[in-house]
Amino acid sequence: MAIVLATVAVLGHLVLLVGTHNYLYGQPFPKWASKLVHLVHLLAFLALPAGLLLGWGPELQGLLSWPPSSTTHLLILTYLGVCTVFALGVLPAVTLARARRRDAACERQIEVLQIPCRRSSHWLARLPGNEIYSLACQRMSVRLPRLLPSLEGLTILHLTDLHFHGIPARDYFEALVARCNQWQPDLIVLTGDIVDSDDHHRWIVPLLGRLRWKVAAFAILGNHDFRHQPQRVRRRLCRIGFQVVSNTCHTLCVRDTLLHVIGHEGPWLRPEPDLSALSPEGLRICLSHTPDNAPWGVRVGIDLMLSGHVHGGQIRLPLIGPVFMPSVYGRRWDQGVYAIGPMRLVVSRGISGEHPVRYGCRPEVSLLTLRCLCPHEARGDEDQIDQAKAT
């Protein structure tokens, strides 16, 4: 019995540490601090099972006995009790809530593209079942409560988290760009983490310069871009026709309708965009590398927020879903389309990553088609808005 209780406590200890790790990893720390967070949490996780096994071992039954024999014993039992609550209460409750969660009104068509390209020699890339070369090409119809009829059917190609650093190789991205051009989108948006190396800025122009759009292309930077000469990234994006909106807004007229494209590179670049002088007319689309800016988006009247950053977790477990997520909200907005009041948040799993490993979480590129809400969907959305205001 003592072994069972100790195992449950270790599981809860892991759940607790994953939660704090995700919260801290979602902060705008420099790279060295992020690595420190990884190391501290790894050591903290190993400390409890090592202590139970090596420190008490045969005396485990006595360690878990009540009443405590000392203040130290009481503190240990208290922490083990908290861990047990997380294992038997918090984890099942969150898992059930995630299983019952529904995406916002959205229709999908998914084509899985197995891209033939030069394979990497990195040991992670060669793991059996790794899906880094299995690209999900999605067509999604996203219904917006405040979409004007004039913008019905507008298409947006959403690219994020390319992480140019050599894995996958350049021919992978060449095939990806060729596939995207077949869609002939009205707009292209790039939501950050374009480079992950000081040597791969040279990929931006020859690769992304091949992209084609009908109206305009916009981009922001992500946290990895800020580690690798961000001004150089901006210059090269501008050279190929992208408008890098950063923490500003660009307004254009599309189909005789105002379209406000807003960039939000926070929390890494501040201050956040000031929209106080922005016209209330038209549609507001925000490019935010992290979905953590969603509450801000609701406050300032964003209609559609496009994000990446969390990669869907890269490894998704059956029932549990993702584990490690660089977000202060944990696994709340991991992938898909979310209705947050009148705003729609689209979180992409991204195309690549610093670590070339994906299981149950294919990389993705998405073509979004904007649609107006049907009357019955609009009524349901109004009910949700009322509930959000009440809480």
ABEGO torsion letter per residue (X at the ends): XAAAAAAAAAAAAAAAAAAAAAAAAABBBBAAAAAAAAAAAAAAAAAAAAAAAAAAEAAAAAAABOBBABAAAAAAAAAAAAAAAAAAAAAAAAAAAAAABBBBBBBBBBBBBBBBBBBBABAAAABBGBAAABBBBBBBBBBBAABBAAABGBBBBBBBGAGBAGOBBAAAAAAAAAAAAAAGBABBBBAEGABABAAAAAAAAAAAAABBBAABBBBBBBAAAAABGAAAAAAAAAAAGBBBAEABBBBBBBGGBBBBBBBBAOAABOBBBBAAABBABEBBBBBBABAAAAAAAAAAGBABBBBBGAGGGGBBBBGAEBABBBBAAEAABABEBBBBEABBBBBBAEABBABBBBBGBBBBBBBBBBBBBBAAAAAAAAAAAAAAAAX
